[in-house]
């Protein structure tokens, strides 16, 4: 296992800041999501032990973590730039054995996840939560080959990128113990995330299903020639998206009803809304529709540098999140 400094120097460097009794997190899989998680946990003063079998993974991870800037609210500036808190091993079992909490970020393949979690389960101490960042797989499936403690396996799905976006969906499986769910919710909350418990296992969990519903109609509108890709992006980014960034759809709908709240909205706009539902599209991602969508995005973003656009988006996210942290919002 390689490290900038040995853990024996922790006493001199200062012990890691524990959150909900957790001081060291294993990051299993160090791609885009894993690196983002690592940056977030390091910025909170936690020790991180990362693992990935890919050649050059450690070098890429250290470069990625150095380039990422987690949200400032609640981060510990004394620890945010401490690369010595990041250690690396190519052995996933070694990482799991050394951790107080495991955050897995491997490929979205059932065979890979089941085999990987079997190894993690065999190596991790009893009681250590094994959380998967899976965007759509069920914890029940992921834990199927965990012979030791399947009750500590759950989904802890972040919204990308985890070092910026606070949401984490905690989804237990059929065998997941309440203690594991409580531990995950307490830990994610303590490190500045906004975790929610999803009460039923469904493909895509919660937020991705809500996104998919919007994409479904957006794709249909493009397919039917109702609007261009640019028109739809403008409609959301300068319309409901602005309100959704502050409050969720139910709270916003309640406010739009004035003194009568959501009850007034449902009474007066419920029937028209049902009519709109019946008229929503049911598109298929045919080669023709895929080509339309790709061409529409290319046209809308022609001449705009992708990296620069992402950087401007993330800079505005910092501002928005800082403002939300100071606001009294539900």
KAQUITA-V964096 format. One line per field, one symbol per residue. ss: DSSP state (~ for helix, > for strand, _ for the rest). burial: + if it has 24 or more other C-alpha atoms within 12 Angstrom, else -. A space follows every 10 residues. Layout:
ss->???
burial->???
This chain:
ss->_>>___~~~~ ~~~_____>_ _>_>>>>>__ _~~~~~~~~~ ~~~___>>>> >_____~~~~ ~~~~~~~___ ______~~~~ __~~~>>>>_ _~~~~~~___ >>>>_____~ ~~~~~~~~~~ ~~~_____>> >>______~~ ~~_______~ ~~>>>>>>__ ______>>>> >>_____~~~ ~~~~~~~~~~ ___>>>>>__ ______~~~~ ~~~~~~~~~~ ~~~_____~~ ~~~~~~~~~~ ~~~~____~~ ~~~~~~_~~~ ~~~~~~~~~~ ~~~~~~~~~_ ______~~~~ ~~~~~~~~~~ _____~~~~~ ~~~~~~~~~~ ~~~~~~____
burial->------+--- -----++-+- -+++++++++ ++++++++++ ++++++++++ ++----+++- ++-++--+++ +++++---++ ++++++++++ ++++++++++ +++++++--- --++++++++ ++++--++++ ++++++++++ ++++++--++ ++++++++++ ++++++++++ +++-+++--+ ++++++++++ ++++++++-- +--+++++-- ----+-++++ +++----+++ -++------- ---------- ---------- ---------- ---------- ---------- -++--+---- ---------- ---+--+--- +---------
